[in-house]
Amino acid sequence: MASPLSTISSPNYSIHIGDSSIELLSPFLKKNRFSKIFILVDENSLQHCLPQLVARVKKLSEAEIIELESGEKNKTIEVCTNVWRALGELGADRNSLLINLGGGVISDMGGFIASTFKRGIAFINIPTTLLAQIDASIGGKTGIDLDGLKNEIGVFTNPKELFIFTGFLRSLPRREMLSGFAEALKHGLIADVAYWEKLKSVNIADDVSWDEIILDSIHIKSEIVAADPFEAGRRKALNFGHTVGHALESFFLEGGEATLLHGEAVAAGMICEAWISNQLAGLQENELDDITHTLLQLYGSINVNMISDHRLIELMRHDKKNENGIIYFTLLDAIGKPVINKKVTAADIIEALNYYRTVSQQAMKS
């Protein structure tokens, strides 16, 4: 059964969610009369999503397609340079439109490319993964990695519009769905204990109503972003799990062997940061146990060797929330009640990583 169309209006753009959201793209293009249209894809969205999009929006049959290789390792300034050159060679001007059709990497990098080409051209996001639909394409953050550091370069720029078609999720493997689901769980942990409890009962192998989950998550994130668009204060709550999580993600990228998806890293990060919350911010033991058990059941454990601890801390020192060499975390006073700008020492982080290793080993034995 087709899901109903929902629209969330933010101060700067509208987010359309549902099976018929793409049908709104034709009138959007007609109204704005862009000089040229470009679609940024990777090999996955080129194969699984672009044909559906062009079939339903005839105007896009005239668009120029720019294909990138998928993966976080390609989210670099070198790749951006190639795209800027391609845009120039294909005749893009300041009245052109870039459509970002893909997951989190395409949303982040495509927004950055559009925001900086000729001092800024219009772009829209059509996210194709659960991670991008729930989180990455929303909020105006664009950026790329630098020397393996996550999102070290970027700007705040909003898309002109956002179209979320959950039909694209049918092509995703379970591991990719779980990666995106981690961000929904984070939204529950920082904002809504009832949402957290609801998500704990979701089995992603079932016929889940993703439109409903995506809508709930977007309501949470949009309300936080609207109150603090440039992350001066409250928006930092959205970083729960990401200080440790981004460090793990960067560390695995450096190794170049095992791949670690964003949501997998954030899930491990949330366990570590829940433990720090128990030590420093008042999170009760039973809530720490609840978070730990839920995330380990869903995501299993990552092999974090003790020899990597100091490198992980070094990576955390590059986190954008830090000031004057002090590492700041977003922690939980309780599930649904975040606290921002909590100073955390290297010793605290090592103890949190030891906690993660201990509970991971216990989970494997049970």
Secondary structure, DSSP 8 states (H G I E B T S, - for coil): -----EEEE-SS-EEEESTTGGGGHHHHHHHH--S-EEEEEEHHHHHHTHHHHHHH-GGGGGSEEEEE--SGGG-SHHHHHHHHHHHHHTT--TT-EEEEEESHHHHHHHHHHHHHGGG--EEEEEE-SHHIIIIITSSSEEEEEETTEEEEEEEE---SEEEE-GGGGGG--HHHHHHHHHHHHHHHHHH-HHHHHHHHT--TTS---HHHHHHHHHHHHHHHHHH-TT-SSGGGGGGTTHHHHHHHHHHHHHH-SS---HHHHHHHHHHHHHHHHHHHT---HHHHHHHHHHHHHHH------GGGHHHHHHHHTT-TT-BTTB-EEEEEEETTEEEEEEE--HHHHHHHHHHHHHHHHHHHH-
